[in-house]
Amino acid sequence: MLITIKPWLLSTVLSSPTSPWTIPYEENSASFKFNRGARFAELHIGWSRKPEEVEVATELPQEALMIAEFARLVRDMRDYKRPPETKWPEISRKTQVLVDAVKRSIEMNFEPVYL
């Protein structure tokens, strides 16, 4: 059993601490941490290895990259007659359900909301 306050992505090979609300500190890069091959330390008081930090450089701010991706999707549909990507309606709907649940929890004095 793993009890944690911070969300983690866990697999048999890799673990990565995550943040549901990532705020970029710099416009031209983003970073994340991951830990490959780590085990619980002796007495389960930590990890056997420290996480590595990976920085991903970008030429444009995240907002500009989102607009460029949207423009690419529209151009592909218009110029190349490609169908819309089917994953976006599901992703946007799930995101909206999550935001609505957080809002409802706040309105209910931070009580749990079950979906």
C-alpha positions in Angstrom: 0.0 0.0 0.0 1.3 3.5 -0.9 -0.2 6.4 0.9 0.6 9.8 -0.6 -0.7 13.3 -0.5 0.9 14.3 -3.8 -0.3 12.3 -6.9 2.2 10.0 -8.5 2.4 8.1 -11.7 3.6 4.6 -10.8 4.6 1.6 -12.9 6.8 -1.4 -12.4 9.7 0.5 -14.0 9.1 4.2 -13.5 7.7 6.5 -10.9 7.0 10.2 -11.4 5.5 12.8 -9.0 2.9 14.8 -10.7 1.0 18.0 -10.1 -2.6 18.4 -11.2 -2.1 22.2 -11.5 1.2 22.9 -13.3 2.1 26.5 -13.6 5.1 27.2 -15.9 7.9 29.1 -14.3 9.5 30.0 -17.6 8.0 30.7 -21.0 10.5 28.7 -23.0 10.8 25.5 -21.0 9.0 23.0 -18.7 10.3 20.3 -16.5 9.2 17.2 -14.8 10.9 14.6 -12.4 10.9 10.9 -12.7 12.6 8.0 -11.0 13.5 4.9 -12.9 14.3 1.6 -11.0 13.8 3.1 -7.5 12.8 0.9 -4.6 11.7 1.8 -1.1 14.8 2.5 1.1 15.6 0.5 4.2 12.7 0.7 6.7 10.5 2.3 4.0 11.6 5.8 4.9 12.2 7.0 1.4 13.4 6.0 -2.0 16.6 4.2 -2.9 17.4 6.8 -5.6 16.6 10.5 -6.0 14.4 11.5 -8.9 16.0 12.9 -12.1 14.7 16.2 -13.5 14.1 16.5 -17.2 13.7 19.9 -18.8 12.0 20.2 -22.2 12.8 23.4 -24.1 10.3 25.1 -26.4 10.6 27.9 -28.8 7.3 29.4 -27.9 5.2 29.8 -24.7 2.7 27.1 -24.0 -0.3 29.2 -25.0 1.3 29.9 -28.5 2.0 26.1 -28.9 -1.7 25.3 -28.1 -2.8 27.8 -30.7 -0.3 26.4 -33.3 -1.6 22.9 -32.6 -5.2 24.0 -33.0 -4.3 25.7 -36.3 -2.6 22.5 -37.5 -5.7 20.5 -36.7 -8.0 22.9 -38.6 -5.6 23.1 -41.5 -5.5 19.3 -41.8 -9.3 19.1 -41.9 -9.6 22.0 -44.4 -6.7 21.3 -46.8 -6.2 17.5 -46.5 -9.8 16.5 -45.7 -8.6 14.6 -42.6 -11.3 13.8 -40.1 -11.2 15.5 -36.7 -9.1 13.7 -34.1 -11.6 11.7 -32.0 -9.7 12.0 -28.7 -10.4 15.7 -28.0 -14.1 15.6 -27.2 -13.5 12.9 -24.6 -10.6 14.7 -23.1 -12.4 18.1 -22.9 -15.5 16.4 -21.4 -13.5 14.7 -18.7 -11.6 17.9 -17.9 -15.0 19.8 -17.6 -16.4 17.0 -15.3 -13.3 17.3 -13.0 -13.5 21.2 -12.9 -17.2 20.9 -12.1 -16.5 18.4 -9.3 -13.8 20.7 -7.8 -16.2 23.7 -7.9 -19.0 21.7 -6.3 -16.6 20.5 -3.5 -15.6 24.1 -2.8 -19.3 25.1 -2.7 -20.0 22.2 -0.2 -17.3 23.4 2.2 -14.6 21.1 0.7 -16.6 17.9 1.2 -15.7 14.9 -1.1 -17.6 14.8 -4.4 -18.2 11.3 -5.9 -18.5 11.0 -9.6 
